[in-house]
Amino acid sequence: MHSVTVTPRVWERILEIRAGRACACCGNWTAGERGALALYGPLARRDIAPLTVAQIGQSLDGRVATVSGDARDVSGPDGLAHLHRMRALVDGVVIGVGTALHDKSRLTVRLCPGPNPARIIIDPKGRLPDTAPALRADGARRFVIQAVHRPRASGVSVIRLPLHDGQFRAAEILSALHAVGLSNLLIEGGGITIAGFLEAGVLTRLQVAVAPLLIGAGPASLTTQNPRLRLSDCARPETRIFGLGSDVLFDCALSEVAHAALLPIHEPVEG
């Protein structure tokens, strides 16, 4: 397991990478800071192909909420801080309408320095009210992906896409977002939305943050529509494991692009 220590100086470097003014391959860093560069550096880069990263927080027994739907404190404080860092590094954050309605998600960056990403809600039937926290005007771009004709409040952009068997195609969602200038994307939730992107084969990376918590019952972390019947057919992605403090993060590579920006973790670099 690789340690991650996000000091102010290493986070400043990571934000400089995001802005295209620095690299992750030089500098005198501690082991924990090198872990932070290895974890966040690839997502911060803008000189490689578009990246689509999904992140989900879960309990030790693979749950994302209780049976009543309480999901707010599944991740520990360090797992939550990690999520906010991820938001700060991407161009846009995507959630499904169910998550937006239940969690009243703001999708803003509050636990670290960095810009707020564009906020994208997948809402096929136009159920999300214009008063939802994710649609509040704060300077960030806001998008709703719909299949229906439903006007939105001023400043909220609507992307109309067709449904296929009652669902959007993940690849068509990504193409539409790339077309409006959003290249690096975080699929934040919920589990059904993440599973859809995973099963469509369009994710670059999947991050699973596990908190030392036993829930016992409730919705599972990821459930695909076409489960494998044999273990030999299941995906076994190349995975790096990072200790975040309160949570353990499994960072899984799902495409060749995922390897393009990786920085060796153990070798110190000078410069």
N, C-alpha and C positions, 0 to 999 in steps of 0.2 A: 504493500500500500504506500502511496506517495503522500507526503504531507503537503498541505497548502497553507501558506501564511500570506495573507493579503495586507501588506504594509502600505502606508500612504505612498511611498516612493514607487513600489512595484505597480500599484494601481494607476498611478500617474503615467507610468510607462505604457501600461496596457491601453489607457485612453489615447495616448499618443499614437500607438499602433493603429487604433481605430480611425484616427484622423489622418493616417498616412504619413506621419512625421517621424516615425521611429520603427525599429524592428525588435523582435524578441530574441535575437541571436547574439547579442553582445551585452556586456555589463557584468559587474561583480555582485552576484546575488547569493543569498543564503539558500540552503536546500529547500526551505519552505517557499521562498520567493520564486525559485526556479519551478517548483510545483505549480504555483499560481500562473506563471508565464506559460507553462505547458498546457494548463487547463483552459485558460481564457484567451491566450494568444491566437489560436487558430480562428476563433469566432470573431476576434477583433479585426483580423486582416480583411482588406478589401481588394487585394490583388489576385485573388483566386476565384474560381467559379462560384456562383451563388450557393450558399449553404442553408440547409433547412434542418434545424436541430429541435428535437422534442425533449422536454424535461418534465418528469413526473416525480412527486414525492409520495412515499408510501411507508407503511408500517413494516415491522419485521415479518408479519404474517400476510403481507401483500395486499393490505387494504388501503383505500384512499379516503375513507370516511366511515362514520358509524352507520348503523341501520337507519338512524333518523336524518342522515345527510350531513352531519357536522364534520366538516373537513378543514376548518380554519387552522388547527394546530397540529396537523399531521407531521409537518416538517418542524425540526428543531430550529432554534434561532440562527444557527450557522447555515442550515439548509435554506432558510428563508433569505438570509443575506446573499447566498449564492444565486438564488433566483433573481434578486434585484440586480445583481451584477450582470447576469445574463441579459436581462431587459436593457441594461445600459449599453450593451455591446451590439445589439441587433438593430436592424432598420425597422422591424415591425414585430408585434406579438399577436398571435392568433389564438382565439378561444372559441368554443362553441356557445350557442345561445343558452343552453342549459346551465353552463358554468357562469355565464354573465348574469343570468336571472337569480340563481341560487346563491352564489358567493358575492354578488354585487361588486365584482372585480373592478378595481381602478386601473390596473396595469401600468402604474407609474413607477418611477425609480425614486425610492425614498430612503433606502438603507445604505446607499453609497453615492459618491459623486458620479455624475454622468447624465446624458440627455435622456428625456423620455422618448420611447419608441412610438412609432405609429401603432394605433390600436385597431385590430381587425376582428370583427365578430361574424362568425358564420351563422346566419339566421335565415334559413330557407323560406320560412313562412312569414317573416316580418313580425315576429312576436316581441322583440326587444323594444321597450318604451324609449322615447327620446330623452327621458329623464334619467336613464341608466348612468351610473358613475363612469362607465367606460366611454360614454359619448359626450361627457362634459368638455366644454371648450377650455383648453389650457395651453394652446399653442402647438400641441402635437396633432399630427394628421389622424383622422378617424375614418374608418371604412366599415360598411356593413355589406356582407355578401348575401344577396337575396335571389330568390327565384320569382318572387311576386313583385308587382308594381306597388310600391309603398313609398311615398315621399318621406324624406328625412329632414331633420332640422338643418338650418343653414350651417355650412361648414362640415357636414358629414357627407362623405362621398359614398354613393351606392354603386356596387358592382353587381350587375345582373348576370347570372349564369343559369344554364339549364340544369334540371334535375334528371338523373338517370336512375330509374327504379327507385325514385323517392329520395335520392341522395346526390350531392355534388361529387364530382370526381376531383380527387386531391390534386392531380396534375393540372387540371384546368384552373383550380384555385391558385396554385403557384404561378402559372403562366400569367394570370390576370394581375397578380401582385407584382411580379417582375416587370410587367408592362408599365406600371405606375411608379417604377423606380425603387421598389423594395426588394433587395437582393438577399440579404441575410435575415432569416426569419426564425422566430422561436415559436414552436407549437406548444403552448403552455397547458392547454387542457380543454375539457376534462379527458378522462381516460378513453371515452368512446371516440372523441375527435383524434387523439393521438394514435389510437389503434387503427383508425381509418387511414391516416397518413402512413403508418408503419406497413400495413397490409398492401397499400398501393405501391410500395417500394420507392417512395420519393424522399425518404429521410436520409440526410447525410450522417447524422449522429443521433443516438438516443441516450439520454442521461436519466438514470434512475437513482434518486436520492432516498436512502433507507434510514429511517429514524428508529431508535431503540424504543419501540412502542408496540404493544400487543392490543389489538382492537377486538379480535375474536369473531366479528361478523361485520357485514357491510359490503359495499361494492368493491370488486377486485380492481387491482391496478390497471391491467391491460387485458382485454378480452377481444380477440379478433373474431370476425364472422366465419372464418374458415380455419378452425383449429387443426393442427397436425395430429394425426393419430399415432404416429411413431416418433420416438425421440430422435431417431436417425434422420428424420425429415425436418427437424426443428432448426431454426437459425442459431448458430453459435458465433456471434460476432466477436471480433478482436476487441478486448475490453481492458481499459485502464481503470485502476481503483484509486480513489483519492479520499483521504481523511479530511473532512471539513470541520471536525470538532464534534458537534452534536450529531452529525449525520455522516454516513458513508456514501460516497458517490461512485456509481458504476457508469463509466463513460464509454459507450459502445460505438465502434465504427461500423457504418452500414453501407459505405460506398467507397470507391477509389478516391474520390475527392476528399474524403475524411482523412486520408493519409498525407495529402499534399502539403499541409501546413503544420505538421507536427514538429515539435521541438524536443530533442532528447532531454529527458528529465534529470538524469544522474550526472551528466557531465557539466561542470561549471564552465562558463564562458567569460572571457575577459575582453575588455575594450573600453 
